[in-house]
Amino acid sequence: MRYAYILTPSGMVEKANLTHRFLRRKMQEFDELKAEIEALRSEMSTLSGMDTYVAKAGAVRPVDVA
């Protein structure tokens, strides 16, 4: 079943505000994830002399963490 609706001027403003808040929240989450990934990469790079491996489907293979 489909519905058609018309946004009023105040409804358009509210929808724009909701979208703005959603994007701001998602951008913050993205920045936090980037920082966490960078911290993990930094931590991995300090493990000098150690090979890094990932187990996948029963096989172990070296991975590049840089």
C-alpha positions as CSV (number, residue, x, y, z in Angstrom):
1,M,0.0,0.0,0.0
2,R,1.4,3.4,-0.9
3,Y,0.8,6.7,0.8
4,A,1.2,10.1,-0.7
5,Y,1.7,13.1,1.5
6,I,2.5,16.7,1.2
7,L,5.0,18.3,3.6
8,T,3.9,21.6,5.1
9,P,6.6,24.3,5.4
10,S,7.0,23.5,9.1
11,G,7.2,19.8,8.2
12,M,9.9,20.5,5.7
13,V,11.9,22.4,8.3
14,E,11.5,19.5,10.8
15,K,12.5,17.0,8.2
16,A,15.6,19.1,7.4
17,N,16.5,19.4,11.1
18,L,16.1,15.6,11.6
19,T,18.3,15.0,8.5
20,H,20.9,17.4,9.8
21,R,21.0,15.8,13.3
22,F,21.3,12.3,11.7
23,L,24.2,13.3,9.5
24,R,26.0,15.1,12.3
25,R,25.6,12.0,14.5
26,K,26.8,9.6,11.7
27,M,29.8,11.9,10.9
28,Q,30.8,11.8,14.6
29,E,30.5,8.0,14.6
30,F,32.7,7.9,11.5
31,D,35.3,10.2,13.0
32,E,35.4,8.0,16.1
33,L,35.8,4.9,14.1
34,K,38.6,6.4,12.1
35,A,40.4,7.4,15.3
36,E,39.9,3.9,16.7
37,I,41.3,2.3,13.5
38,E,44.3,4.7,13.5
39,A,45.0,3.8,17.2
40,L,44.8,0.1,16.3
41,R,47.1,0.5,13.4
42,S,49.6,2.5,15.6
43,E,49.4,-0.3,18.2
44,M,50.1,-2.9,15.5
45,S,53.0,-1.0,14.1
46,T,54.7,-1.0,17.6
47,L,54.7,-4.8,17.6
48,S,58.1,-4.8,15.8
49,G,59.5,-8.1,14.7
50,M,56.1,-9.9,15.0
51,D,54.3,-11.2,12.0
52,T,50.5,-10.4,11.9
53,Y,48.2,-13.2,10.9
54,V,44.5,-13.5,10.3
55,A,42.6,-16.8,10.5
56,K,40.0,-17.1,7.9
57,A,37.9,-20.2,7.1
58,G,40.4,-22.5,8.8
59,A,43.5,-21.1,7.0
60,V,46.0,-18.7,8.5
61,R,47.5,-16.0,6.2
62,P,49.8,-13.0,6.9
63,V,48.2,-9.6,6.5
64,D,49.5,-6.1,5.8
65,V,48.4,-3.8,8.7
66,A,49.9,-0.6,7.2
